[in-house]
Amino acid sequence: MAERSTAAVDVADNSGDEPLTAQADESSTADGVATNRERGTDIDEAQGSGGTEGPGKAASAPELHSGHKLASRYRLEECVTRLDGFSSWRAVDEKLRRAVGVHILPADHARARAVLAAARSSALLGDPRFVQVLDAVEEDDVVYVVHEWLPDATELTALLAAGPLEVYDAYQMVTQVSAAMAAAHREGLAHLRLNPNAVLRTSTGQWRIRGLAVNAALRGISSDTPQRADTEAIGALLYACLTQRWPYESDAYGLSGLPKDVGLIAPDQVRAGVHRGLSELAMRALANDGATASRHEAACTTPEELVKAIGEMPRIRPPEPAFTAPPDYQRTTYQQGTYGRPAPRPGVTQPVPTPPPPLQSRTGKALKWAVSALLIAALGLGSWQLADALMDRGKQSDDPNRTQTTDEGDKNSGKNKPSKPLAIAGAQEYVAEGDAQHPNDVDLTHDNNASTGWRTNSYKDGPKIVIKPGVGIVYDLGSEKELSAATLSLRYGGDHTTVKLYATDTLDSSTPLSSMKELGQATTSGTSAKVTVEKPVKSRYVLVWLTAMPYSGADSANYSQPGYKQAITEVKFTG
């Protein structure tokens, strides 16, 4: 079984590709840019649309499988793409214990030399706005390129599936992507396959580009005017962000194309409320004759010109955070002095109770004299035992209805001691084998917000997790505390979720699962689970461990693919 995480793998995706027998339109303009307006849909020939190399001799793909190791270091986990003689994999760098992506093709492939050259040139750029190439090697009759894996990033394709981007997000995307591509072109590097699958947004809001030069080399794509091709691609990305439409007639990347026979119309004519300046910017990058919907501006034919045009626009500022006034302070019924009384009916004014008078009555004076007499007698006799007896007798005579507490009662009350919630001081994902799930989201499981949480990856097999012993989170209770139960709120119901609790001695993953003490387990088909500890155990660190998860479909709100998966929205411990 293999994990399916599509958020940040830099692969030569085949989104929108036709079968390998399909032939792309080979017509081109005098400057080498394809006239087919639908070329943004990634329709390439088997040997590359517009490629400089001929078909060459047929290259047989090497026999690879999950678990295969390259250079005794990179363990292949899941094949993401297998196309045109090359394949792309999610892998694990066992030396550095991190996830990576790998492109592999035979050494005798017609484009093997070009891929190696593109990868090494991209690695030399070292710009953090691009997904970095980590290694490019020819070994054992194969050529492979190793690159970063970004588990906290989301493709622009997935973001657009939920709707157009907010104005500030679209502005940040075009600003950062344009500046990154301008820097790449200054070093002589082009992308040529800049589409929504190649642009990622990280959890910190930064935009990154994957596949610089490498993806085009894998497909054998080239252009006589690479700067113009990349600029028009940026314009198409901005158009899609503003309208949730692809600016050509054919559908692509899950987006609907423009109506046929209408031509290229400005984004603010496609959808109401589009920012005027960004609409014109998209048209300047897309319409190379310079004609926009509202006025005639010089066309942007290079990323550098696009950066300059963005700089001339009024800066778009982030939206002000919505301020929610705190609710009026509400005193509890105990503070109001109505604890244990029935709630008043709406609209009925409750009388304010009169406070009792001070002890100035005859009984109060008698009580004062009795206490004074007991104190004088105790001092006169000089015996603490006699003083205690006199004090008890005096209290019993003054308050015959007083309830006496016995040692036996103390013992019985200890047995029925009510449970109390335990505070969580911190949390960290526990990784027994393979990759982490979403380590940056673990704190969302104890933020008292059921709409947020931590999720696992989606798995092909289930409900029992086969590829690894399980997945979970270690919680820090701040100090050693007695634990009696854990209650989990889950996002997905179904057959079935199994949760186990372990006591461990550290917050990180250094302690093996076999050395931990199992406290209890629970299995549920609903969206909540409670694990009860039979004999309360004292521990500072507690591992919540999932070993089985139900199947659920795609969840766009959670950016989750269909598969066997689970998400924990809230965790509560009691002691």
C-alpha positions in Angstrom: 0.0 0.0 0.0 1.2 3.5 -0.7 0.3 7.0 0.5 -1.4 9.4 -1.9 -0.2 12.9 -1.1 -0.6 15.2 -4.1 -0.1 18.4 -2.3 3.6 19.0 -3.1 5.2 16.4 -5.2 7.2 17.9 -8.1 6.2 15.4 -10.8 5.8 15.6 -14.5 2.1 15.4 -14.2 -0.2 14.1 -16.9 -3.2 16.3 -16.0 -5.1 16.9 -19.3 -2.8 14.6 -21.3 -4.3 12.6 -24.1 -3.2 9.0 -24.7 0.4 8.6 -25.9 -0.9 8.1 -29.5 -2.4 11.6 -29.6 -0.6 14.1 -31.7 -0.5 17.8 -30.7 -0.9 20.6 -33.1 2.5 21.2 -34.7 1.7 24.5 -36.3 3.6 27.5 -34.9 4.0 31.2 -35.5 7.1 32.7 -36.9 8.5 33.3 -33.4 8.0 29.6 -32.4 5.0 30.0 -30.1 2.3 27.4 -30.8 -0.8 28.9 -32.3 -3.0 26.3 -30.6 -4.6 28.4 -27.8 -5.4 25.2 -25.9 -1.7 24.2 -25.6 -1.9 25.1 -21.9 -3.9 21.9 -21.4 -0.6 19.9 -21.4 -1.4 18.1 -24.7 2.1 16.9 -25.8 3.3 14.5 -28.4 4.8 11.3 -27.2 8.2 12.5 -28.1 7.5 16.1 -27.2 5.7 19.0 -28.8 8.2 21.2 -30.5 11.1 19.2 -29.1 14.5 19.6 -30.7 15.3 15.9 -30.6 14.0 13.2 -32.9 12.3 10.1 -31.7 15.6 8.3 -31.4 15.8 4.7 -30.5 13.0 3.2 -28.4 14.0 3.4 -24.7 12.7 0.7 -22.4 11.6 1.9 -19.0 13.6 0.2 -16.2 11.8 -2.3 -14.1 11.1 -0.5 -10.9 8.7 -1.1 -8.0 7.9 0.2 -4.6 10.8 -0.6 -2.2 13.4 -0.4 -4.9 16.5 1.6 -3.9 18.6 4.0 -5.9 22.2 4.5 -4.8 21.4 2.4 -1.7 19.7 5.6 -0.4 16.5 6.6 -2.2 13.7 4.1 -1.5 10.8 4.3 -4.0 7.4 4.5 -2.3 4.7 5.3 -4.9 4.7 5.8 -8.7 2.9 9.0 -9.4 3.5 9.2 -13.2 4.5 6.7 -15.8 4.6 8.3 -19.3 6.6 8.4 -22.5 9.5 6.2 -21.2 10.0 8.0 -17.9 8.4 7.7 -14.4 8.0 10.0 -11.4 8.0 8.6 -7.8 7.5 9.7 -4.3 10.5 8.3 -2.4 12.3 8.4 1.0 15.9 9.6 1.4 16.9 7.0 4.0 20.2 8.8 4.8 18.5 12.1 5.8 15.1 10.5 6.7 13.0 12.9 4.6 10.6 12.6 1.7 11.8 13.4 -1.8 10.5 13.2 -5.3 12.4 11.3 -8.1 12.2 11.4 -11.9 13.6 8.2 -13.5 14.3 7.4 -17.2 16.6 5.0 -19.0 20.1 6.2 -19.7 19.6 5.5 -23.4 16.4 7.6 -23.6 16.4 10.2 -26.3 16.0 13.0 -23.7 18.2 11.7 -20.9 21.1 14.0 -21.6 18.8 17.0 -21.8 17.1 16.1 -18.5 20.5 15.8 -16.7 21.6 19.2 -18.1 18.3 20.9 -17.2 18.4 19.4 -13.6 22.0 20.5 -13.0 21.3 24.0 -14.3 18.2 24.3 -12.2 20.1 23.1 -9.1 22.8 25.8 -9.6 20.1 28.6 -9.5 19.4 27.9 -5.8 16.4 30.2 -5.7 14.1 29.3 -2.7 11.1 30.3 -4.8 11.6 27.1 -6.8 11.3 23.5 -5.7 15.0 22.6 -5.4 16.8 19.9 -7.4 18.8 17.9 -4.8 20.6 15.4 -7.0 21.0 14.5 -10.7 22.8 11.2 -11.4 23.4 8.7 -14.2 23.9 5.2 -12.6 23.2 1.6 -13.5 21.8 2.4 -17.0 19.3 4.9 -15.5 19.2 8.6 -15.1 17.3 10.0 -12.1 16.7 13.5 -10.7 15.9 13.9 -7.0 14.0 17.0 -5.9 12.2 18.5 -2.8 8.9 17.2 -1.5 6.7 19.8 0.1 4.2 18.2 2.4 2.8 21.5 3.6 2.1 22.9 0.1 -1.1 22.9 -2.0 -1.3 23.0 -5.8 -3.0 26.0 -7.4 -5.3 23.4 -9.1 -6.7 22.4 -5.7 -7.1 26.0 -4.6 -9.0 26.9 -7.7 -11.3 23.9 -7.3 -12.9 25.7 -4.3 -13.4 29.0 -6.2 -11.5 32.1 -7.5 -8.8 33.4 -5.2 -9.2 36.5 -3.1 -7.8 39.6 -4.7 -4.8 39.8 -2.3 -4.0 36.1 -2.9 -4.1 36.5 -6.7 -1.9 39.6 -6.4 0.6 37.7 -4.3 0.6 34.8 -6.7 1.4 36.9 -9.8 3.9 39.1 -8.0 5.9 36.2 -6.6 5.7 33.9 -9.7 6.7 36.8 -12.0 9.7 37.8 -9.9 10.8 34.2 -9.6 10.6 33.6 -13.4 12.4 36.9 -14.1 15.3 35.7 -11.9 15.3 32.4 -13.7 15.4 33.9 -17.2 18.3 36.2 -16.1 20.2 33.0 -15.6 19.1 31.6 -18.9 16.5 29.1 -17.5 12.9 28.8 -18.7 10.0 26.7 -17.5 7.8 26.2 -20.6 5.3 24.1 -18.6 4.0 26.7 -16.2 0.5 25.6 -15.3 -1.7 25.4 -12.2 -0.1 22.0 -11.4 3.3 23.6 -11.3 2.5 26.4 -8.8 2.2 25.7 -5.1 1.2 27.7 -2.1 2.8 26.7 1.2 1.2 26.9 4.6 3.0 30.2 5.3 1.4 31.8 2.2 4.6 31.7 0.0 4.2 30.7 -3.7 6.7 28.2 -5.1 7.3 26.8 -8.6 8.2 23.2 -9.4 9.7 21.6 -12.5 11.9 24.6 -13.7 13.5 23.4 -17.0 13.2 19.8 -15.9 9.6 19.2 -16.8 10.0 20.7 -20.2 13.1 18.5 -20.8 11.3 15.4 -19.7 8.6 16.1 -22.4 11.1 17.4 -25.0 9.5 20.9 -25.1 11.4 23.9 -26.4 10.6 27.3 -27.7 12.3 30.0 -29.8 10.8 32.7 -27.5 10.9 31.1 -24.0 10.4 34.4 -22.1 7.3 35.2 -24.1 5.9 31.6 -23.6 6.4 31.8 -19.8 4.9 35.3 -19.6 1.8 34.2 -21.4 1.6 31.2 -19.0 1.7 33.6 -16.0 -1.1 35.6 -17.6 -3.2 32.4 -17.9 -2.5 31.6 -14.2 -3.7 35.1 -13.1 -6.7 34.8 -15.4 -7.7 31.5 -13.8 -7.2 32.9 -10.3 -9.5 35.8 -11.0 -12.3 34.0 -12.8 -11.9 30.2 -12.1 -12.0 29.8 -15.9 -9.2 28.7 -18.2 -8.6 31.5 -20.8 -8.9 29.2 -23.8 -11.8 27.4 -25.4 -11.0 23.9 -24.1 -11.3 22.8 -20.4 -8.2 22.1 -18.4 -7.0 21.5 -14.9 -10.6 21.1 -13.6 -11.5 24.6 -15.0 -14.0 25.4 -17.7 -12.8 27.1 -20.8 -14.2 30.2 -22.4 -17.3 30.0 -24.6 -16.5 29.1 -28.2 -16.4 31.8 -30.8 -16.2 34.5 -28.2 -12.4 35.0 -28.2 -10.3 36.2 -25.3 -12.4 38.5 -23.1 -11.1 40.4 -20.0 -11.6 38.7 -16.6 -13.8 41.6 -15.3 -16.2 40.8 -18.2 -16.3 37.1 -17.3 -17.0 37.6 -13.6 -18.4 40.5 -11.6 -16.2 42.1 -8.9 -12.8 41.3 -10.4 -10.1 43.8 -9.6 -9.7 46.1 -12.6 -5.9 46.5 -12.4 -5.3 42.7 -12.1 -7.8 42.1 -15.0 -5.8 44.5 -17.3 -2.5 42.9 -16.1 -3.7 39.4 -17.2 -4.8 40.7 -20.6 -1.4 42.5 -21.1 0.4 39.1 -20.5 -2.1 37.1 -22.6 -3.0 39.4 -25.4 0.4 39.9 -27.0 -1.0 42.6 -29.4 -1.5 44.8 -26.4 -5.2 45.3 -26.6 -7.0 45.1 -23.3 -10.7 45.5 -22.5 -10.5 49.1 -21.3 -7.5 50.7 -22.9 -4.4 50.1 -25.0 -1.3 49.2 -23.1 2.0 47.9 -24.1 2.0 44.1 -24.1 4.2 42.3 -21.4 6.3 39.8 -23.4 8.9 38.9 -20.7 8.6 38.2 -16.9 10.8 41.3 -16.3 8.2 43.5 -18.0 5.5 41.9 -16.1 7.3 42.6 -12.8 7.7 46.3 -13.9 4.0 46.5 -14.7 3.1 45.1 -11.3 5.3 47.6 -9.6 3.5 50.5 -11.4 0.1 49.3 -10.0 -1.2 50.6 -6.7 -0.2 48.1 -4.1 -3.0 45.7 -3.0 -2.9 45.4 0.8 -4.1 42.3 2.7 -7.6 42.5 4.0 -8.1 43.7 7.5 -8.8 40.9 10.0 -12.4 40.8 11.0 -12.8 42.0 14.5 -15.4 40.2 16.6 -16.4 42.0 19.8 -16.1 39.7 22.8 -19.4 38.7 24.3 -20.7 40.5 27.4 -19.4 39.1 30.6 -21.9 36.6 32.0 -21.6 35.7 35.7 -22.2 32.1 36.5 -25.3 31.1 38.5 -23.0 30.3 41.4 -21.6 33.8 41.4 -25.1 35.3 41.1 -26.2 33.4 44.2 -28.8 31.3 42.4 -26.9 28.0 42.4 -29.3 25.1 42.8 -32.4 27.3 42.2 -34.7 27.0 39.2 -33.9 29.4 36.3 -36.2 32.5 36.2 -38.8 32.7 33.5 -38.0 35.1 30.7 -39.3 38.6 31.4 -39.8 38.1 35.1 -37.8 40.4 37.3 -36.1 38.6 40.2 -36.0 40.3 43.6 -32.6 41.0 45.0 -32.1 38.9 48.2 -31.4 40.9 51.3 -28.1 40.0 52.9 -28.4 38.5 56.5 -27.7 40.9 59.4 -24.5 40.5 61.4 -24.4 38.5 64.5 -26.0 41.1 66.8 -28.9 38.9 68.0 -29.2 37.3 71.5 -28.0 33.9 70.0 -25.0 35.6 68.4 -24.0 37.2 71.7 -24.4 33.9 73.5 -22.2 32.1 71.0 -19.5 34.7 71.4 -19.5 34.3 75.2 -19.4 30.5 74.9 -16.4 30.5 72.7 -14.6 33.0 75.0 -15.4 30.8 78.0 -14.0 27.7 76.3 -10.7 29.6 75.4 -10.3 30.8 79.0 -10.9 27.3 80.4 -8.4 25.8 78.0 -5.7 28.2 79.0 -6.5 27.7 82.7 -6.2 23.9 82.6 -3.2 23.9 80.4 -4.3 20.7 78.6 -4.9 20.6 74.9 -6.9 17.5 75.2 -9.3 19.1 77.6 -9.5 22.2 75.4 -10.5 20.1 72.4 -13.2 18.3 74.4 -14.6 21.5 75.7 -14.6 23.1 72.2 -16.3 20.1 70.6 -19.0 20.1 73.4 -19.5 23.8 73.0 -20.0 23.5 69.2 -22.4 20.6 69.6 -24.5 22.5 72.1 -24.7 25.6 69.8 -25.3 23.7 66.5 -27.0 20.3 67.1 -27.7 19.8 63.4 -24.0 20.0 62.4 -22.8 17.1 60.3 -19.7 15.4 61.5 -17.1 14.1 59.0 -15.5 10.8 59.8 -12.4 9.2 58.5 -14.5 6.5 56.8 -16.4 9.2 55.0 -13.1 10.7 53.7 -12.1 7.3 52.3 -15.5 6.8 50.6 -15.4 10.3 49.1 -11.9 9.5 47.7 -13.2 6.5 45.8 -15.9 8.6 44.1 -13.6 11.5 43.2 -14.9 13.1 40.0 -12.7 13.2 37.0 -11.2 16.6 35.9 -9.9 17.8 32.5 -6.1 17.8 32.0 -4.5 20.7 30.2 -2.3 20.1 27.2 1.0 21.9 27.1 2.1 20.9 23.7 2.0 18.2 21.0 4.2 16.7 18.3 3.5 14.1 15.5 4.9 10.7 16.2 6.5 9.0 13.1 7.3 5.4 13.6 8.1 4.6 10.0 8.1 6.4 6.6 6.9 10.0 6.2 5.2 12.4 8.6 1.5 13.2 7.9 0.9 16.9 8.6 3.1 17.8 11.6 2.3 21.6 11.4 -1.3 20.9 12.2 -1.0 19.0 15.5 -1.7 22.0 17.7 -5.1 22.4 15.9 -6.3 19.3 17.8 -6.3 21.1 21.2 -7.4 24.6 20.2 -11.0 24.2 21.3 -12.1 24.7 17.7 -13.9 21.7 16.2 -13.6 23.2 12.6 -9.8 22.8 12.6 -7.7 19.7 13.1 -4.9 17.4 12.0 -5.4 14.9 9.2 -3.6 11.8 8.0 -2.7 11.1 4.4 -5.1 9.1 2.2 -4.2 5.4 1.9 -5.2 2.9 -0.8 -5.7 0.0 1.5 -7.6 -0.2 4.8 -9.3 0.0 7.2 -6.2 -1.3 8.9 -3.0 0.6 8.1 -0.6 -1.8 6.4 2.3 0.4 5.1 3.3 1.4 8.7 2.4 0.4 12.3 0.1 3.5 12.6 0.0 7.3 12.7 -0.5 9.6 15.7 0.4 12.4 18.0 2.2 12.6 21.3 0.7 15.1 23.8 2.6 16.8 26.6 0.5 17.3 29.8 3.0 19.7 31.3 3.9 17.4 34.2 3.3 13.9 35.3 -0.4 13.5 35.8 -2.8 10.7 36.5 -4.7 9.8 33.3 -8.1 8.1 33.3 -9.5 8.7 29.8 -9.1 10.4 26.4 -11.9 11.6 24.2 -11.4 12.2 20.5 -13.6 14.2 18.0 -13.1 12.8 14.5 -13.9 14.2 11.0 -14.8 11.0 9.1 -17.2 8.2 10.2 -17.4 4.7 8.7 -16.0 1.2 9.2 -13.8 1.7 11.1 -11.4 3.8 13.3 -9.2 2.1 16.0 -7.5 4.3 18.6 -4.9 3.3 21.1 -3.3 5.2 24.0 0.3 4.7 25.1 2.3 6.2 28.0 5.7 7.3 26.7 8.7 9.2 28.2 9.4 11.8 25.6 7.6 14.2 23.2 9.5 13.2 20.1 9.7 9.9 18.1 12.9 8.6 19.6 11.1 6.1 21.9 10.1 3.0 19.9 6.5 1.9 20.1 7.5 -1.5 21.6 8.9 0.1 24.7 5.8 2.2 25.5 3.0 1.1 27.9 -0.3 0.6 26.3 -3.1 2.1 28.4 -6.2 1.1 26.4 -7.9 1.2 23.0 -11.3 1.9 21.4 -12.9 1.1 18.0 -15.7 3.2 16.5 -17.6 3.8 13.3 -18.8 7.2 14.3 -17.1 10.6 14.6 -16.1 10.3 18.2 -14.1 7.8 20.3 -13.4 7.5 24.0 -10.5 5.4 25.3 -10.8 4.6 29.0 -7.8 3.6 31.1 -8.8 0.7 33.5 -6.2 1.5 36.1 -5.3 5.3 36.1 -1.6 5.7 35.2 0.6 8.7 35.9 2.5 10.0 32.8 3.5 13.3 31.3 3.5 12.2 27.7 0.6 10.4 26.0 0.6 8.9 22.5 -2.8 8.9 20.6 -2.2 6.2 18.0 -4.4 5.4 15.0 -4.1 1.8 13.6 -7.3 1.7 11.4 -9.2 4.3 9.5 -12.4 4.4 7.5 -12.7 5.1 3.7 -13.9 8.5 2.7 -14.2 10.4 -0.5 -12.4 13.6 -1.6 -12.7 16.5 0.9 -12.0 19.8 -0.8 -12.5 21.7 2.4 -9.7 19.6 4.0 -7.6 19.4 0.8 -7.8 15.6 1.1 -7.9 12.9 -1.6 -10.2 9.9 -1.5 -9.0 6.9 0.4 -8.7 5.4 3.9 -8.0 8.4 6.1 -9.0 10.2 9.3 -8.8 13.6 10.9 -8.7 14.5 14.6 -10.4 17.8 15.3 -10.2 17.8 19.1 -8.6 15.8 21.9 -9.5 16.0 25.6 -7.8 14.2 28.5 -9.3 13.6 31.9 -7.7 12.4 35.1 
